[in-house]
């Protein structure tokens, strides 16, 4: 799920040559958006931490860490929206300088890896439920 969604967002950013990023950064600086985004991150982070708290040393830990990061991000956005606005300004500078393209390439590799993990067949699991 995360892999496919992330790949779609990265591909949209690349195909629109940054216009999507510009529009997204402008809308992210609005207080109503920040509140909604913070609340959604907090709720989804809590749901992931409660429902997927796996620390077994496998790739599943990545999903758990994403849940914790979402929880922290939601808390930070709701508690210190000024910090998020400062981060948005920094990201706007990265878009203007072109440094964002390297980050998009890394994001594409990461989300591609997550998508591959989500669709590969695990050893020892049969196709039919018994």
C-alpha positions as CSV (number, residue, x, y, z in Angstrom):
1,X,0.0,0.0,0.0
2,X,2.7,2.5,1.0
3,X,4.9,1.5,-1.9
4,X,2.2,2.0,-4.5
5,X,0.9,5.3,-3.1
6,X,4.5,6.6,-2.7
7,X,5.4,5.6,-6.3
8,X,2.3,7.3,-7.6
9,X,3.1,10.5,-5.9
10,X,6.8,10.5,-7.0
11,X,5.7,9.7,-10.6
12,X,3.2,12.6,-10.5
13,X,6.0,14.9,-9.3
14,X,8.3,13.8,-12.0
15,X,5.7,13.9,-14.8
16,X,4.5,17.4,-13.9
17,X,8.1,18.6,-13.7
18,X,7.7,20.1,-10.3
19,X,4.4,21.9,-10.8
20,X,2.6,19.4,-8.5
21,X,5.3,20.0,-5.8
22,X,4.9,23.8,-6.1
23,X,1.1,23.5,-5.8
24,X,1.4,21.1,-2.9
25,X,3.8,23.3,-1.0
26,X,1.6,26.4,-1.4
27,X,-1.4,24.5,-0.1
28,X,0.6,23.0,2.8
29,X,1.3,26.4,4.3
30,X,-2.3,27.1,5.0
31,X,-3.4,26.7,8.6
32,X,-6.5,24.7,7.9
33,X,-4.4,22.2,5.8
34,X,-1.8,21.9,8.6
35,X,-4.4,21.1,11.1
36,X,-6.0,18.5,8.9
37,X,-2.7,17.0,7.9
38,X,-1.5,16.9,11.5
39,X,-4.7,15.2,12.7
40,X,-4.6,12.7,9.9
41,X,-0.9,11.8,10.6
42,X,-1.6,11.5,14.3
43,X,-4.7,9.2,13.8
44,X,-3.0,7.0,11.2
45,X,0.2,6.9,13.2
46,X,-1.7,5.7,16.3
47,X,-3.6,3.1,14.2
48,X,-0.4,1.8,12.7
49,X,1.4,1.7,16.1
50,X,-1.4,-0.2,17.7
51,X,-2.2,-2.5,14.8
52,X,1.3,-3.1,13.4
53,X,3.8,-3.0,16.3
54,X,6.2,-5.6,15.0
55,X,9.8,-5.7,16.1
56,X,11.0,-9.0,14.7
57,X,14.1,-7.8,12.8
58,X,12.5,-8.3,9.3
59,X,11.4,-5.8,6.7
60,X,8.1,-5.4,8.7
61,X,9.9,-3.2,11.2
62,X,10.0,-0.5,8.4
63,X,6.2,-0.4,8.5
64,X,6.3,0.0,12.3
65,X,8.9,2.8,12.1
66,X,6.7,4.6,9.5
67,X,3.8,4.4,11.9
68,X,5.9,5.9,14.7
69,X,7.2,8.6,12.4
70,X,3.6,9.4,11.3
71,X,2.6,9.7,15.0
72,X,5.5,12.0,15.8
73,X,4.9,14.1,12.6
74,X,1.2,14.5,13.5
75,X,2.1,15.6,17.0
76,X,4.7,18.1,15.8
77,X,2.4,19.6,13.2
78,X,-0.4,20.0,15.7
79,X,1.9,21.3,18.5
80,X,4.4,23.4,16.5
81,X,2.9,24.4,13.1
82,X,5.6,27.1,12.8
83,X,8.2,24.3,12.5
84,X,6.3,22.8,9.6
85,X,6.0,26.1,7.9
86,X,9.8,26.6,8.2
87,X,10.3,23.1,6.8
88,X,7.9,24.0,3.9
89,X,10.0,27.1,3.1
90,X,13.2,24.9,3.1
91,X,11.5,22.5,0.7
92,X,10.5,25.4,-1.6
93,X,14.2,26.4,-1.8
94,X,15.1,22.8,-2.7
95,X,12.5,22.8,-5.5
96,X,13.8,26.1,-6.9
97,X,17.5,24.9,-6.7
98,X,16.7,21.5,-8.3
99,X,18.0,19.5,-5.2
100,X,14.6,17.9,-4.9
101,X,15.2,15.6,-7.9
102,X,17.8,13.6,-6.0
103,X,15.4,13.1,-3.1
104,X,12.6,12.1,-5.5
105,X,15.0,9.5,-7.0
106,X,15.7,8.1,-3.5
107,X,12.0,8.1,-2.7
108,X,11.3,6.2,-5.9
109,X,13.8,3.5,-4.9
110,X,12.4,3.3,-1.4
111,X,8.8,3.1,-2.5
112,X,9.7,0.7,-5.2
113,X,11.3,-1.6,-2.6
114,X,8.2,-1.4,-0.4
115,X,6.0,-2.2,-3.4
116,X,8.2,-5.2,-4.3
117,X,8.0,-6.4,-0.7
118,X,4.2,-6.1,-0.8
119,X,3.7,-8.2,-3.9
120,X,6.4,-10.8,-3.6
121,X,5.5,-14.3,-2.5
122,X,6.9,-15.3,0.8
123,X,8.5,-18.7,1.3
124,X,6.4,-21.2,3.3
125,X,3.0,-19.6,2.6
126,X,0.7,-21.5,0.4
127,X,-1.7,-19.9,-2.0
128,X,-4.8,-21.5,-0.5
129,X,-6.0,-21.0,3.0
130,X,-6.6,-24.3,4.9
